[in-house]
Amino acid sequence: MKFRPYFYATSLSLVATAAVLAACSDSTTSPAMTADLKLVHADAGAGPVDLEIGGTTVIQDLAYGHVSAVARVPGGAQRIVLRSGATVVATLDATMSETVLNSLLLGTSGVQLASVVPDTGSVATDRANIRMVNVVGSSTADPNVLSVKVSAPAPDTVMTFGVDTRIARYGTLMYFDAGEFTFRFYPEGSTTLLTEVTFSVTAGQTKAVVLERTADGTYGASVVVEE
């Protein structure tokens, strides 16, 4: 009976010590959440840009007409700054997802975070890899819903899909035989051509067709190369 109080006190001490050690372990081993980010540079008026997030430069000297490689960045709410030399080109407060690719689109309207489109990102080395990108402009006048008609090789291949130009999107990869392509944009249900772009893609190469609307409501299309 004399030993019971001593055993009880010792047991409480061990339990308390274990709890403190567990709490310390949890606080020191929880990893910081990170996210994947790509930048599409489609602003012809800006020179090479650097992207800074959370006070750290994560992408450097990205030239117009190119898409960056994936950068690993802090997750959660972040302040994004784009600079061309000493000039601030654009800023954005955005939440970086830790589970999907974050796609930033730099156009003449500034920088935007694109909506999430499921994409494996797997580049086919024996095919032409193409994706559709939409940069939202300041005009919201009709037409906002367009039909995209794609003329592709192999031979006389034609496909059509729709795009809502009010939503910033970084589309999934599409695979074709290598060769020359033409993307034509029409108002849905109309044959009035709004804009078009013709370009070539070699096997294993990846390019993105960027659609952007100017402040006066007109559309323009350009092509950027993915790294």
N, C-alpha and C positions, 0 to 999 in steps of 0.2 A: 504494500500500500504506500510505503514511503516513496517509491520510485515513480508512481503514477503522475504526480504533478510535474516532475522533471521531464518525463517522456512527453506529456501533453504540450508543455511550453516549447520543447525542442521541435516538435512536429509543426507547431504554428510558425516557428521561426523559419523552418525549411520551406513551408508553403509560401510564406511571404517573400522569401528570397527568390524562389522559383518564379513567382508572379512578376517581380521586378525585372529579373533577367529576361523573361518572355517579352515584357513591354519594351525593354531596351532593344531586344532583337528585332521586334516588329518595326520600331522606329528607325533602325539603321539599315534594314535590308530591303525596305520598300523601294523599288526602282522608280525613277522619274518616268512619267509617261511621255512617249515620243510619237511622232507622226511622220508620214511620207508626204512630200510636196514636190510638185512640178510647176514650172513657170512657162507659159506660152507668150513669146514676145511677138505681138502682131501690131505694134505701134510704129508705123513707118517714120513718124516724126521724132522718134527718140533714138538716141545712139545706144551703144552697149549698156546694159543695166546691171546693177548689183542689187540683190535682194537681202534685206536685213530683217530678221525676226527676233524679237526678244532682245534686241541690242547686239546681236551677232550676225555678221554677214555669212550667209549660207550658200549663195549663188553669186558668182562673179563674172562680169564681162559677157553676159549673154547678148548676142547680137540679134538685131531685128531679123525676123524670118526663121527663128530657131526655137526649139523647145528644149528646156534643160533636162539633164539627167535627174533622177529622183534624189532629193536631198532629205536627210534625216533631221527633223526639227522638233522643238518642244511642242507637246500637245496642249490642248485647251485654248483658252482665250489668249490671243496674242496681238501685238501691234506690228503690222507689216509696213516696211518702208522700202520703196524702190528709188534708186538713185542712178542718174547718168552723170558720171563725174561727180561734181560737187552739187549738182542740181537735183532736188527732190522731184521725181517724176510723178509719183502717186503714193498715197498712204491708204491703209485699210485696217480696220479692227475686225478680226474674224476669229472663229473658233476652229482650231485644227483638230480634225477627227483622228483618233488613234487607230481606227479600224478600217478606213478606206483611204484611197489616194486623194489628197487634196490638190486640186488643179486650179492654179491662179492664171487668169487671162488678162494680159495687158494689151489694151487697144487704145484707140484715140479717145475713148470715153473714160479712160482710167483703168484701174485694176479691179477685177471681180473674182469672186470665188465661185467656180462652176458647180452645178448640181452633180450629184453622184450618179454615175452610170456604171453598172457592173462590168468589169473588164479584167480579163486575165493578164493583159499587158504582154502576152506572149507574141513575139515577133516571128513570123514565118520566114525562114531564110531563103525559101524557094518561091516566095510569092511577093507581090506588091502589097504593102501594108498601108492602109489609108483610114483616117478617122475624120469625122465631122466635128467642128468646133463652132459654137455660136457665142458671139460677144454681144451683150445687150446694149443697144444705143439709147439715147435720151428720148427719141420719138416713139410714141405708142400708137400712132395713127395706123389704120388699116392700110395694107395687109400685114397681119402679124403671123398668120399661119401660112407657110409656104410648102410647095412641093419641090423636091430636089430630084432632078433627072440626071442620072449618071450614065455617060457613055464610056464603056470600058472595052479593052481588047478581048479577043478569044471567041470568034470574031463577032462583031456587031452585038455585043452584050449591052443590054440596057436595064437599069434598075431604077425604081422610084421610091422615095420615102418622104415622110413629112417632117417638118421642123417648126416648133413654136419659137419665134424670135424674141419672145418676152422672157425666155428662160436661158440663163447662161449655162452652156453644156460643153463638156469635154467628152465626146462620144467614144463608143467602143471601137476597137479595131475591126476593119473589114478587109477581106483578103481577095485579091484578084491576080490574074496573070499579069506579068510585067508589061509595060507599054505606055501608051498615051491615054489620058483621061480628060473628059470634059464634064464639069459640074454646072448645070443650068438651074436657075432658081426662078420659080413662077409663083404667083399667088395661087393658093389652093383653088382648084376648079377653073383656072384661067390659063390661057396660052400666052399671056403677056410676059415677055422675058424681062426680069428685073436686073439680073446680072449673071455673068458666067465666068469661068476660069478654066483654062486648058493647061495641062502640065504632064510630065512624064515621071514614072516611078520604076526603078529597076528592081530586080529580085533581091529581097532582103532589106530594101530601103523602106523607111517609114515617113510618110508625109501627112500633114493635117490641112484640110481645107477650112479656112477661117471665114465665117460670114459675120459681117458687122454692119450696123445701120448708123448712118451719120445723123446729125442733129436735124437736118432738113427732111429726113424720112427716106432718103434714097439708100439702096443697098450696095455693098461692094464685097468682093470675095478675093482672098489672097491665099497663098500656100506657104506653109512653114515646114521646116525639116526637123524631125525629132532626132535627138542625139542617141 
